[in-house]
Structure formats: structure tokens, C-alpha cells
Amino acid sequence: MDYLQSFAISAAGMAVERARVEAASLNLAQAHTVQAPGQPGFQPVRVVATSGVDFAARVDDAMNPLPLPTATIEPTGAPPHLVQEPGHPFADARGFVAYPGVDPATEMVTLMAATRAYEANVAAMNTARSLALKTLEIGRTA
């Protein structure tokens, strides 16, 4: 078994989950920033992971290593959240202030899920490592 491939898969998974944590953290950090009227404000982002694997092609070509997943960061396209604050310096003519369209509950769930997935990748890497070490031990005694 090629242990380097299993290490690479776990490392790629950890990189994707790290990007998800960073994106959710950025969204939460910018959730209460004010957008000036007529100016583009902060646009929440999300991580899109792609595997690049076509299942039918993988069945035909099962002996080659899997392509590793990649992550891209894209804007969510969420509209700004309008709050009526007539005395605010950045209020528009109707008295509304625009905040980024960040949903804190969704971002917290994303943080928790990404953290758990990262931990699962670490556990998989540690298991592959211990299997490789056990294999070397068995090979040494034979």
C-alpha cells in the first residue's frame, strides 16, 4: 500500500477544512462592519471543495492515484442586512444602515463541522502512520 498517498489525501482534506475555518472566521469578524451608502461593502465568502473525480472514469482506472481535492473561495452573493438606525452616520436617506449578509448561526455551524472534519483527517493520518510503523516492525522481525 502506498502510505504517501493516504498521507496526501489526509493533508489535502485538512487544507480544505482549514480554508473553511478561515472563511467562516472572516465572515464572523466582518459581520458587524458597516457599509457606506453607495459603496461596496464586505461580501461574505464560502469555500467550495472540488474533487475533480469522475466516478465512471475511476472505476475504469482504479489503479492510479486519486486526484486530491482543491478548495476555492467564492463570494456567497448574500444581500446586505438592512437595520434601521436613522442617527447612524452611514444611514441612507430612509435611515437604514447596511451590514454584510452574514448569518452568525450558519457560520458557527460551519466552524464546528470544519473543526470536526479536520480532527477526523488528523485521526486518519495518525492511523495510517501507526499502520506504516507496524508494517515496518513486522518487516524487521521477519
C-alpha positions in Angstrom: 0.0 0.0 0.0 1.2 3.5 -0.8 1.1 5.3 2.5 2.3 8.5 1.0 -1.0 8.7 -1.0 -3.0 8.2 2.2 -1.0 11.0 3.9 -1.5 13.3 0.9 -5.3 12.7 1.0 -5.5 13.5 4.7 -3.3 16.6 4.3 -5.5 17.8 1.4 -8.6 17.3 3.5 -7.0 19.2 6.4 -6.2 22.1 4.0 -9.8 22.2 2.7 -11.1 22.2 6.3 -8.6 24.9 7.3 -9.8 27.1 4.5 -13.4 26.6 5.7 -12.5 27.6 9.2 -10.7 30.7 7.9 -13.6 31.7 5.7 -16.1 31.3 8.5 -13.9 33.3 10.9 -13.5 36.1 8.3 -17.3 36.2 7.9 -17.9 36.4 11.6 -15.2 39.0 12.1 -16.8 41.2 9.4 -20.4 40.6 10.4 -20.8 44.0 12.1 -18.9 46.2 9.7 -20.9 49.0 8.2 -21.3 49.5 4.5 -21.2 53.1 3.4 -24.2 54.1 1.2 -23.4 53.5 -2.5 -20.1 51.8 -1.7 -19.4 48.1 -2.0 -19.1 46.5 1.4 -17.8 43.2 2.7 -19.2 40.3 0.8 -19.4 37.0 2.8 -17.4 34.1 1.3 -17.6 30.4 1.3 -15.3 27.6 0.4 -16.2 25.3 -2.5 -14.3 22.0 -2.5 -14.0 20.1 -5.7 -12.6 16.6 -6.1 -12.1 16.5 -9.9 -13.1 12.8 -9.8 -15.4 11.3 -12.4 -16.8 8.2 -10.8 -17.2 6.3 -14.0 -13.6 7.1 -15.0 -12.4 6.0 -11.5 -14.0 2.6 -11.9 -12.2 2.0 -15.2 -8.9 3.4 -13.9 -8.8 2.2 -10.3 -5.1 1.6 -10.0 -4.0 5.2 -10.5 -3.8 7.6 -7.5 -6.8 9.8 -6.8 -6.6 13.5 -7.7 -6.6 15.5 -4.5 -9.5 17.8 -3.6 -9.0 21.5 -4.1 -10.7 24.4 -2.5 -11.7 27.7 -3.9 -13.1 30.7 -2.1 -16.2 32.3 -3.7 -18.5 35.1 -2.6 -21.9 33.9 -1.3 -23.9 36.6 -3.1 -25.9 37.3 0.1 -27.6 40.6 0.1 -26.7 43.1 2.8 -28.7 43.1 6.0 -30.5 46.4 6.5 -31.0 47.8 10.0 -33.0 50.9 10.7 -30.6 53.3 12.6 -31.6 56.9 11.5 -28.9 58.6 13.6 -26.0 56.5 12.3 -23.5 58.4 10.1 -23.7 55.8 7.4 -27.5 55.6 7.2 -29.1 56.1 3.8 -31.9 58.6 3.1 -34.5 56.2 4.6 -32.5 55.7 7.8 -31.2 52.2 7.0 -27.7 51.0 7.6 -26.3 48.1 5.5 -24.4 45.3 7.2 -22.9 42.3 5.4 -25.3 39.4 4.9 -23.6 37.1 7.4 -25.7 34.6 9.4 -23.8 34.0 12.6 -25.6 30.7 13.3 -24.6 29.3 9.9 -21.0 30.4 10.4 -20.8 28.8 13.8 -22.2 25.5 12.4 -19.6 25.7 9.6 -16.8 26.3 12.2 -17.9 23.3 14.2 -18.3 21.0 11.2 -15.0 22.0 9.8 -13.2 21.5 13.1 -14.7 18.0 13.4 -13.7 17.2 9.8 -10.2 18.4 10.4 -9.9 16.2 13.5 -11.2 13.2 11.5 -8.4 13.9 8.9 -5.8 14.1 11.7 -7.1 10.8 13.1 -7.0 9.1 9.7 -3.4 10.4 9.2 -2.3 9.1 12.6 -3.9 5.7 11.9 -2.1 5.5 8.5 1.1 6.4 10.3 0.7 3.8 13.0 -0.1 1.2 10.3 3.0 2.1 8.4 5.2 1.9 11.6 3.6 -1.5 12.5 4.4 -2.8 9.0 8.0 -1.7 9.3 8.1 -3.5 12.7 6.8 -6.7 11.2 9.2 -6.5 8.3 12.1 -6.0 10.7 11.4 -9.1 12.7 10.9 -11.4 9.7 
